[in-house]
Amino acid sequence: MIIFDLDGTLADCSHRKHFVTPNKSHGFDQLYELKEGKWIHKFNGSKWKPDWQSFYEACDQDIPIDPTIRIMNQFLLMDGMEESFDLKIWSGRCESARLKTLIWLENTFDIYGHDTYFFDSILKMRPIGDYTPDDQLKERWLDEALAQGKTIDFVIDDRKKVIDMYLRRGIFVFDVAQGKGDF
């Protein structure tokens, strides 16, 4: 099995990180100030919370990350040949954005015969209401795959804590963060 991550690996999600990461863009610093390690609204005193739903819903505007798209395209082109690969996309993205994600995948991977139904069969997403950290969520999925007798050939991911988990478990990982680190 070859596992691709989605956000930060196949899809550039940097345009929507402001929904989940406090920063000075989008007027954030005009509304919030850091007090005792927490971002507090200057006018009503409420604590800042990440807006994961908005983060997920903006996924249809992601830009493909060409190098990893080309790698996955090569595996998709070989699908059905003598040497076939068990490709998977494991994403911490919420199931609520599944349709947008499937459309994005189909539009991004223009390989004949790989349509929305194909991508639906290889895509694993975070269940609605599950806020488990990425590394723990993907470790649970890894345990499920291993319990089913699957062999993990390698993983392509960008999140340090997820990569560290796979490495701790003896899985070979291609780290595509390129020094950008976690968001």
C-alpha positions, 0 to 999 in steps of 0.5 A: 500500500502506498499512502498519500496525504492530501493537505500540504502534500497533494493540495496547497492549502496555505490560502486557508490556513488563516481559519485555523492558525492565528496570525496577523493576516486578514485583520486578525491582529486588529481584533485579537491580542495575546494574553497569557498564551491565549488569543483574546478578542479585544472587544468582547473578551472571547477566546479565539478558536480555530474555524475548522469547518471554514478551513475544510470548506475552502478546499476546492480552491486549493492549488495542486502541488505539482511534484507530488501530483506528478508522482501520484499520476505515475502510479495511476498510469500504471494501475491495471498493468501487471504491477498494480499499486494499492494507492490510498489517500489518507486525509485529516480533512473532515468528511463534510468536505468529501464531495468538494474533495472528490471533485478536486481530485477528479479535476486535478488527476486527468487520468482516463478511467479514474473518476470520482468513484475511483477516488471515493474508493481510495480516499479515507477522511476524518469522520465528522465530529472527530477532533483527534490529532492527525498523528493519532488519527492516522496511527489508528488507520495504520493499525486498522490496515495492518490488522487487515494484513496490509503491507505499507510500502511507503507514505508521502506526507508533510506533517512532522508529527505524522511523519514521526509517527510513521517512522516510529512504526518502521514505515518509510516516509517521503517528507515533502514539507520542504522545510515548511514545517507544520501549520 
